[in-house]
């Protein structure tokens, strides 16, 4: 199984900050990676697919990069509505695996 | 508008069974692979199972293999997950989701396994 190691597990930041979340795959997954945002009591929302493609309707302050085993999600300027938990997901092979999640909190 | 609506969750005793349903609308259901993902209370997301568009191929997480069965009825635009031999650790919100990486998700249905 492919393990996805996501870091950090939590992050405290302020409105306007630039933040980066990283996922590392235990083996190469090409660009078969998505990023999700989840707010309490809600279903996950896809932000990024194919590692770097922005989901329609998602603000351009979100961006993804990487290929192979190293991936990043960057939020260029945090907004109040961005405080949530973020997950990466590899869909290169079964079982699909999520990162452990990054809880982004207000400083 | 794409909609996925799960149902069938509830309280079940250890060793019991339950069938979850996911009613799809707003898209050509028979064209998409579908997934189930679960989330235990306060924990992260865990992929559970997938089925291809015509139902001829399935995959499962090791933790549910042999106990859960995914299926679909394309005539009814409905995805199913049969849960059997349930354990306390199966307690979670179960989401159905479309495609890979899933772009649309249902609101989830809570399964609680407890005596």
Interface residues (C-beta under 8 A of the other chain):
Chain A: X1 X32 X33 X34 X36 X38 X43 X44 X45 X46 X49 X55 X87 X89 X91 X94 X95 X96 X97 X98 X99 X100 X101
Chain B: X35 X37 X44 X45 X46 X47 X50 X59 X60 X61 X62 X95 X100 X101 X102 X103 X105 X106 X107 X108
